[in-house]
Amino acid sequence: MLFLLSALCAISSNLDTLTVFVAFGMKKVKIHFSAALVISLISTLGTLLSMFFGVFIDKCVNSDALNWAGAIVLMGIGIWFIISGIREITGYDSAPAMLSHPETADSDRSGSIELKESIPLAFALTVNNLGVGAAAGVAGLNIWITTLFTFLFTFFSMKIGTEFGRSFIAYWLGKYASLISGCVILLVGLASAIFNFL
């Protein structure tokens, strides 16, 4: 059960990456392998460190109540993502500039994301992972499974997004990524709470 929850948590917290690279694909912006690797590593490191922080808090307090708190925070983050997703879809809100207009990451207008351009984009994509990672660590999700899936999903979503950016399915996923992500994180938090109760 923890394996599935950890994998879902990693995937859902990184759907922004798919959204951004769908936009790149629509604009025919490619990504170099080295840039994709750096973005994946930074995103994974952010998840790993935030989860270690969550586990550290859990060990210091050493209370079952803290696992409940982590699950509740995950549910809260999920609800926040859902609200943000609805606001983005309806036009009342927008994502941060780097994410709502990802083409700005291609600063030299070369039509590709190079190594030097990948670092600010990586940090922008890692922000979501920090809160989710810390809450997941407190909730007791598996650190290594979560970070492994973070790396794999981040890396492959960049390739998938740029290759299939013009397809209807990719466009739909990009448009509703925040909403889908919020729903999955909410369910992961709810399942974690139930798992802690059993």
N, C-alpha and C positions, 0 to 999 in steps of 0.2 A: 504493500500500500504506500509506504514512504517513498519507494522508488518511483511510482507513478506520480505522486504529488510533487516530488522534487523535479521530475522531468517537466511536468506541466507548468510549474512555477517558473522554471528557467525559460521555457518557450514563450509563455505569455508575457513575461517582463521584457522580452526582446523583440516583440512584434514591431516596435518602432523601427528597428533595423530593416525589416522587410519593407515597411512603408517607404522609408527613405530611398531604398534601392529600386523599388518599383518606380519611383519618381525619376531616378537616374536612368532607368531603362527606357522610360517614355521619352526622355530627352537624349537618348543614345549616348549617355555618359558611361564609360566603362571604368572598371576598377582594376588596378594592378594587383598581382598576387601579393606582393610585399605589403601593400596598403591594407588589403583584406586581412592579412595575417596580423598586422599591428592592431587594427580595430578589434579583431576577435580577442587578441591577447589582453588588451586594455579593458575591454568589457568583461572578460573572464576574471581578470585581476580585481576589478571593482566588486564583482559579485563575491569572489572568494574572501576579500578583506572585510566586506560588510557582513558576510555570514560568520566569519571568525569573531567579529565584534559582537554579533548577536549571541553566539555561543558563549563568549566571555562573560557577557551580562548574565546569561542563564546560569553559568557555573558559580558566579559570585553570589547571586541571590539564592540559587539552588531551591527553587520553589516550583511546584506544579502550576501555581497560579501564573507564573511568568510564561509558561508554555501557552496557557489560555490567552494571556495578553498578546503574545506573538501572533496567535491565530486571529485574534480580534483586530490587531493592527493590519494584518494581511487583508481581512475583510474590508477594513476601512479604506485601504489603498485601492482595493478592487472597486469599491463604490465611487471613490474619487476619480478613477480612470473611466468608469462608466459615465459619470456626469460630464467629465472633460470630453469624452468621445461624442456624447450627445450634443454638447455645445459646439464642438468642431463641425459635426455633420450639419447642424442647423445654422451655422454661420455666426453664432454668438461669441465664439472664442476661436483662437488659433494656437497652434503649437509654437514652441520657441523658433526664432527665425531660422536657425540652422536646420531645423526639422521640417518647418512648414515650407521653406524654400531651400531645399538641400543643394540645389545647383550652385548656391553661393560657395559651397565647399570646394568647387572647382575654380579656385581663385585665378588661375592663369588661363582659363577658358580653353584648355587643351583638349577637352572632350574625354578626359580620363582623370580619375582620382589617383594621385601619386603619393608616395610615402610621406612627403612633407605636408601634404594636404590632409592626410588621414588622421593626424593626431587631434586637432580640434574637433573634428567630426566624431572621433572615438569617444572623447570626453563628453560631448553632447549626448551621445547615445547611451553612455554609461550611467547618467544621472538617475534614470528610472530604477536601475539595478540596485542602487545603494540602499534605498528605503526598503525595497522588496527583499533584498538579501539579508539585511539586518533582522527584519521581522521573521523571515524564513528560518534564520539561525536560532532565534529565540523560540520559535514554534517547534523546533526539533527536526526540521527537514534535513536530509542527508547533504552535507557540504559537497562531497566529491561528485555525487551524481548531478547535483544542481550546477556546479561549475563546469563539468564535462559537457552537459547539454547546452549550457550557455555558450561555450566555445563552438560546439558543432552547429548549433542553430544560427548563431551570429554569422559564422563563416559561410555556411551554405545558403542562408537567406540573402546574402549579398550577391552571390552568383545567380540564384534563382530570380531575385528581383530584377537584376540588370538584364537577364536573358528574356524574361517573360513580362517585362514592364508594359508592353503594349496589349497584353491579353486582357479580356474582360475580368477573368477571375483574379488576376493580380491587381487590377484597378480596384475591384470590389474589396479585396483584402486590405489594400492600402487605405481606402476610404474609411473602413470600419475597424481598423487595427486597434485603436484605443478602446473602442467599445468591446470588441472581442477579448482583448487582453484583460480588461476590467472584470468581465464576466468570469473568465477562467481563474483569475487571482481570487475573486470573491469565493468561488467554489472550492479552491485550494484551501483558503482560510477556514471555510466552513467544515471541510473534510478534516482539517488538522484539529479543529476544536472537537469534533466528534471522536477522532482517533485518540485524543488526549483523555476524553471522558471514559472511553472503553477500558 
